[in-house]
Amino acid sequence: MYTFARFEQAIREALLATNLISAADIDLGAPKAAGVQADLALPCFRAAKSRGSNPAQVAQELVAALQFAPDSLVAIATISGPYVNFNLNPQAFAKAVLTDIQAGGATYGSSTKGNNRKVIVEYSSPNIAKRMHVGHIRSTIIGQAIANLYQRLGYEVIRDNHLGDYGKQFGVNIAATLRFGKPEGEGEAVLAAIEEQYKRYNLLMKGTVAEDTEYDPDSDAGLDDEARAWSLKLEQGDPQAVEIWQWMVDLTKTANQPNYDRLGVHFDLQHGESFYKDMLAEIISDAGESELAERDGNAIIVKDLPDHRGKKLPTFLIQRSDGGTLYMTRDIATIKYREQTYNPDAMIYIVGQPQELHFRQTFAISKALGYTDAELIHISFGTVFDAKGQPLSTRKGNMIYLETLLDEARNRAKALIEQKMAEGKTQLTAELIDQVAEQVGVGAVMYNDLYQDTKRNITVDWDRMLAFEGNSSPYLQYMHARCCSILRDFGELPTSYDGSLLSHPAETGLLKELARLPQIIDEAAARYAPFVVADWLYATARAFSAFYDACSVLKAETPELRIARGHVVAATAQALRNGLALLSIAAPERM
């Protein structure tokens, strides 16, 4: 049990010991009255109602009866009308928080809340045969942060990269490859060439002739049918179709991995939609034979199905009129497979807001067919805009590809670091410059997304992202590096210290932020909201700055106080590292 929880427990035990209030009437929370300087407050309305008394009178009786030992985490209880307010004992609190952080180390903030529970988090999910672009970063890093949070709470977390590797577009890709040939090379350059061939083939299907493409109106009129035919052949296991498709799958996975490595992202599973193809006939049969759907030729249609709130959903298909499957069919099969294979308590999907209706329909039909008892959750997110406020789009020509984005961030961070070195504000070796530039640049891109509510749209704004002041990743990383710098100058930190010396308001303010991390992890996971962690990181960094300005560490008034403050700095560094790790952002020791 962490310090704040023990503080609350001490209050509850003392209240019950008065025999003036029942456990059901104890509702502790943050003080609501303006100007009250307290850490927790008890509204006495429930207790007064139970006793048929006046709330203010109950508060007075409780304060008169409460008793706390001198070394208790509770310093004092005071009255504010119908409220009893409780303040922490600064000296006991300081020692307790530092002990928690020293004992926990890299696991400080973790809990066992999720023990014996399992969640599957689906995120990233790029399409095969396409480069990852800036739009993919949202699902990727939001999903990774949510997976990190649940893992810290003790859940068994299965991370799944559900790859888009099925559908008509692969018929187009196969037909385009056969027409134009396999591009040579490796990495994203080959994916770019495949995208270009896909675009050229689509132009031909529409009868539009690209400058470098031969077009015969007679022989090329059936290109759309040809692409559909290859899509069907792929579903039927045609060897040539499968060979070309597998080449594209392997190529894409290889090209994407460096991006994932740079973002600190990893997966337990990377099943594409095709992985579930052998289950599709059963899904179609179950739906077709149920009372949930009706047949129209080969098409299987679901009408008037209610969602989890009882609201009727728009009509949707489980099977096309030509007998082909859909994204919906494959997602239903995925849910059934996950239930049968892993028996999870929840499945969490990190997918953009435009897919909201799709998931309401998918979840509803999966539940109605009895495929899962797990909680099904869709975490949506907004659009990425450029600096001019325009949505990023391949058609508009302003799309930023992920590799390019991360390279640009690293290069800009390197330029800022070299500028600071020229100004004499930092000194780094050539090797460290490149390493820190990568950590700062990539961290800036990630934090620019994660510090905001997932539902909000975000803007690629380089100046804001790479600022060394304000709510940005470089500022947080810099504060961690400053902690490390102080500790290097300090030398060896003695293990024994006197926590009772830490009573300065700036010390207490910082320690209160450090003590909040366990609660922050719990709240962020419950809300599926990485920005809760980001808010805490920024508040902690600012509290450390206030502490650094008000309380000298290396030149403290006494050797004993110097050691105690050294432990505060070490605890701050550890807590900042832990918080940044929840967002998969690096914590450089030098900047």
ABEGO torsion letter per residue (X at the ends): XBAAAAAAAAAAAAAAAAGABBAAABBBBBBABBGBBBABBBBAAAAAAAAGBBAAAAAAAAAAABBBBAABABABBBBBEABBBBBBBAAAAAAAAAAAAAAAEAABGBBAAABGBBBBBBBGGBBBGBBBBAAAAAAAAAAAAAAAAAAAAGBBBBBBBBBBABEAAAAAAAAAAAAAEBBBEBEAAAAAAAAAAAAAAAAAAAGBBBAABBBBAAAAAAAAAAAAAAAAAAAAGBAAAAAAAAAAAAAAAAAAAAAAAAAGBBBABBBBAAAAAAAAAAAAAAAAABAABBBBEABBBBBGBBBAAGBBBBBBBABBAAGBBBAAAAAAAAAAAAAAAAGBABBBBBBBAAAAAAAAAAAAAAAAAGABABBBBBBBBBBBBBAAGBBBBAAAGABBBAAAAAAAAAAAAAAAAAAAAAAGABBBBAAAAAAAAAAAAAAAAAAAAAABBAABBBBBBAAAAABABEBBAAAAAAAAAAAAAAAAAAEBBBABBBAAABABAAAAAAAAAAAAAAAAAAAAAAAGBAAAAAAAAAAAAAAAAAAAAABBAAABABAAAAAAAAAAAAAAAAAAAAAAAAAGBBBBABX
